[in-house]
Amino acid sequence: MIMIIVIIIIIIIIITIVMIIMMVNYIMKRKEKKEREKTTTIFKITQSNIKFISLGDGILTNKKAIELQEGEEIKVNEEIRELICIGNDKKEKMKIQISSKEENEKYSIRTNPNVIIIEGGYACEFELFIIIKCTTKIKDKIMIISKTLNKAQEETIKSISIEGETEISTRLDPDEIKEEKKIGEGPFRVVYVGEFRRNKVAIKKMKQVEESEDKKKEFEKEVAMLDKFRDEYIIHFYGAVFIPNKICIVTEYAEYGSIQNIINKRKITEIPKKIRIKFMIDGAKGISYLHSNGILHRDIKPDNFLVVSLDDNIEVNCKLTDFGSARNINMMMTNMTFTKGVGTPKYMAPEVLNHQHYKMQSDIYSFSIIILQFITYFFFHYKLCF
């Protein structure tokens, strides 16, 4: 008798739990439906003045093509919103979803609603949120995937075109960059000479940036800094590619390489003293531009001065480059100083080598060592100074 009572109690508990689960599930679905109704517009087709076009298989749409921003230039890396209405011309309910044709590295798309069931004779207004990640022209297809419910049939796929053009920005389309040959390699990047929009350029491809969040942040900092620089004594920055596995920086190409290349490949005496002095004047102007904008370079050395011309009748012969170590330091507004030893030991100021506080004067010290080397031909090891 006791056993029967226990079994009955267990059955009652199980039934109660199942009922509670069913009730919770019902309440959640009702809540989801109400939330969806707040953000989703569903309407009867016959009561609307929207002109629909048939795509076949019971799918209706008010647009056969989506022209992003109606022909206006689209801002890069900013989300834009477009609307499209999709209708169900069948009697049965239909599940509908909008999706990009395939994964596209140049733009991303999301929709609201993501998936929806539409009754026969009704239509839904879909919001499309699109982010274009680089300067480019979009000419693609998006898919309308549908499945009639209560029928054993496969999904049907219809497509509509999507087109648009972005503004010019420094987020570059990798398809516009053509590599020609490798000209250098360091621990963090490989440098190629190539072409971008008919300009001869240097392409600095970053190594293993995707593998480290710190490297990503450093890359983004360098690009953000380069994007602000607009000076004839700073190497021209065309832009950067942020797309994974294609990350790179594109800058003006310096035909004669760096001052260090000239030191390595030529006798300094082959370069007229007038030109050597001009290199130093141009370099000083590049550093002055940085300092006047509150930027400390932190890695002044011959490798980071690029020679664009050996002609003594040209305005600019030499330009400053490589801002991976550069930092903002507005000393008029803050007391910010640095202690981390960044740079190349031979050109480091004593306070940098000793991990003491240093400011913009450390750049000047480094530059003075370059002047000593390049003008007087005196080359020394930094340890001789201590």
N, C-alpha and C positions, 0 to 999 in steps of 0.2 A: 504493500500500500504506500509506504513512504517513498519507495522507488518510483512509483507512478506519479506521485505528487512532484517529486524532484524533476522528472522528465517534463511534466506539464509546465513547471516554472521556467525550465530552460527554454522550452518552445516559445513561451510567452515573451521571455527576454529577447530571444532571437527575432521574433516577429516585431517586437517593439523597436529593436535596433534597426531592422530593415525599414520599418515605417519612418523612423527618424531620418535615416539616410535619404530615403525617397523624398521626404518633406524638405530637407535641407537642399537637396539637388534641385527640386522644383523651385524653391525660393531663390536659389542662386541663378537659375536660368531666367526666372522672371526679372530678377535684378539686372542681369546682363542684358536682357532684352530692352528694359527701360533705359539703361545707360546707352545702349546702341541707338535707341530711338532719339535720344538727345543729340547725338552727333551724326546720325544718318538720316538722309531724306529719302523716303520711299513714297511713291505716288502712283495713282492710277493713270495709265497712259491716255485713256479717252478723256480724262478731265484736265489734261495738260495741253498747253499751246506749243510745246516743244515738237519740232519736226524730227521724226526718227527715220533712220535709214536701216534697211535690213542687211545684215551680214550673212544671213542664211542660218539654218538649223535653229530657228526661233530666236536668234539674238538680234536685238535692235540697238542702235546707238545714235546719238545726235551729232557725232563727229567721225569722219573716216580718217582724219588726221589731226594731230595735236601740234599746233604751232606755239612753241614756248614763248611766253612774253609777247605774243602777237608781233613778232618781227623785231622787237627791241633787243638790244644787247643784254645778255644775262650776266649777272654778277657771279664770279667764280667762287666756289666753295661756300655759297649761301643758298639756303633752301628756298625754292620757289613753289608756288601752289597753282595747280591747274584743276579744272573740273570737267568731268565727262559723265553723261548719263547712259546707263546700260539697261535695256528693257527685256522682258520675257514675253515673247509673242505666242508661247504655247499655252495649253490649258493646265498642264502639270507644273508643279513647283520646280524651280531650277536653282542649282547651286552655281554661283558665279564668283570668279576670282580674276583679278588683273595682275599680270606679272611681266617683268622684262623678259625679252626673248631668251637671253642668256646672261650670265654674269659679265658685267661690263666694268672694266677697271677705270674708265673715265667718268662714269656717273653712277649714282645710286638712285633707286626709286622705291618708295613705299606708298601704300594706299590705305585709305580709310573709307569704307571698311576693308579689311583684308580679304575676308570671304563672307559671302552673304547668301541666304536662300530667298529667292524672289518668287512670289506667287504669279501665276499666269495672268497676263494683262497689266502687270505692274512694272515699274522701273525704279532704279536706284541711282542716286547721284553719288559718284565716287570722287573723292579728293585724291589727287596725285601730288605727292611731295617729292621733288627732284633736286638733287645736289649734283652740279657739274664740277668735277674736281680739278679741271685744268682749262687753259685757254684752248678752245676747240670748236668745231662745228659738229652738231649732233644730227645724224640722219639714220634713224633706226626704226625698229618695229617693237611694239609691245603686244603681248598676247592677252586675249580674253578667253579664259578657260571656263567651260560650262559643262554641267552634267544634269540631265533630267532625272529627278528623283522618282522612285518607285518604278523604274524601268531598267532592265538589264542591258544597258548600253554604255559604251566607253565615253570618256570625256571628249568633247569637241573643242578645237582650238581655232579661234579667229584672230586676225591681227590687224592693227591699225598703225599708221606711221606716226613717228614723233620726230620733230625737227626743231632746231634752234641754234643760235650762234652766241658765244660768250663775248664779253668785253676782252680787250687785251690786258693781260696780267702777267705777273712773274711766275705764276704756276703754269709750267710749260707742258705741252703735249709731247710725250716721248716719240711719237711718230714723226714729229717735225725735226728731230735731232738725228743727224747722220754721223756716225763715227767713221773716221778714216784710218788712223793708226795710233798706236800707243806711244806716248812720248815720255812717260815717267810713272813711277810708282813709289808710294810711301806706305807706312804701316797702316794708315787708315783710308787711303784712297788711291785709285788708279787714274791717271790723267791721259786723255786722248785728245788729239786734234780732230776737228770735225767741222760740220756745217750746220748752221741754224738760220733759216730764212735768208739764204744766200750770203750770210756772214760767216767768215772763218772764225771758229770759236775753240776755246779750251773746254773740254768736258771732264769734270772731276766726278768720277763714279765712286760712291761711298761704299766701304767694305762693312758688311755685317751690321748695318744700321738697324735692320729689322729685329735683330737678336737682342738688342739692349735698349731699354727705355731711356737710359742716361744718354746713349749715343743719339737716339731720336731727338731728345730735347736739345742736345748740343747742336745737332744739325739744324733744327728749327730756329735756334737762337742765331746761328751764323747767317742763315738765310734772311731772317727778319732784320738783322743788322745791315747786311749787304743791300737789302731793298731800300734802306733809308739813304744810302750813300749816293750822292750825285755830284761828282767832282771830277774834273779832267785829270787830276793827279792820283785818282783811285781807279783801279782796273774796272772797266765797265761790266756791270752785272746784268745779264739778259734774263735770268730766272733760274728756277729749279724744278726738278721733277720729284713729286712726293709719292708717286705710285710705287707700292712695294715691288722689290726686285729690280726696279729701274731708277732708284734714287740717285740723283746727281745734281751738280751745280754747273751752270753754263755761264762762262765769262768770255770777255774779249781775249783773243789770242795774241800773245806777244811773240812776234817772229824771231826775235833774238834771244828768247829765254830770259833767265834771271841774271842779275849781276854776278851771282855765284857761277852760273854757266860760263860767263865771259872770263871770270877768274880762272876757271878750270880749263877752258878750251883755247884761250888766247893768251898771249903775253900782254900784260896790262899796258906795256909801253906801246903796243900796237894801237891802242885807243888814245886819240889825242887828249892831252890834258884838259883842253877846253870842254870836250864832251864828258870826260870823267867828272869835272866840276859841275857840269850841267845835270848829270845824273843825281849828284848829291843835292843840288838845289831843288830839283823836282821831288826827290825823296823827302826833303825837309818840308816842302809844301804839302805833300800827302799826309805826313805826320801832323802838321799844323792843322790841317782840315779836321782830322780825327779829334785832336785835343780841343779844338774850338767847339766841337759838338759833344764834348764830355765823354770821349771814347779813349780808352787805354788799349793799345795794340797788344802789348805783352810778348811779342815774338819778333822783334825787329832784327833782321839778319839779311845778308845778301840774297838768299833764296827768295825772299819776299818782296824784292823790288824787280819788277819785270821791265825789260827794255823793249820799247815799241818802235824805236827808230835810232839810227846812228847818225842821222843828218843833223848838222849843227845849225841849220836854218829853220828848224821846226819848233813849235811852241812847247810841246811835251815830248820828252824822250824816254822818261822812266815813270812807272806807276807802282803804287803800293798795292799789295794783295795779301791774301790769306788772313781771314779774320776769325778763324776758328777759336783762337784764344782771347780775342778782344772782349772787353767788358765795358759797360756803362759806368762812368764814375764822375758825376758832376760835383766837383769839390767845392763849388761856390754854395751849394745847397746842403751838402751832407759832409760828414766827417769820415766817409767810407774810405777804408784803405784795404790793401791786400797783403797776405803773407805767404800764399802758396807760390812755390818756385816754379813758374811757368816760363818756357822759352828754351833757348840754346845756351848752355853754360858759357861758351866763349864770349857771348855778347851780353850776358846778364850783368846788371849792375850789382855792386857788392851787397847792397841791402837785400836784393832778390836771392842771391846765392846763400846768404846767411838767414833766409826766411824771416827777415825783419819786415816791418811795414814799408810799403813802397807806393809811390804815386806816379804821376806822369813823367817825372824827371828820369825814371828808369828807362823809358823809351828813348829819351834824349841821350842817355849814357850809351845805350846799345847802338844808336845811330852814330855816335862819335867814334866808336870802334870801327864801324864800316868806313867812315871817312878816313881814319888813320890807315886802314888797309888799302883802300882803293886809290888814295891820293899819293901816299908815301911808299907803297909796296911793302910796308912792314907787317908781317904776319906773326902772331905770337899765340902762346897757349895761355888760357885764362888764369892758370895756377901761378903764373909768373907775377901776377898782381898781388898775391897774398903771402 
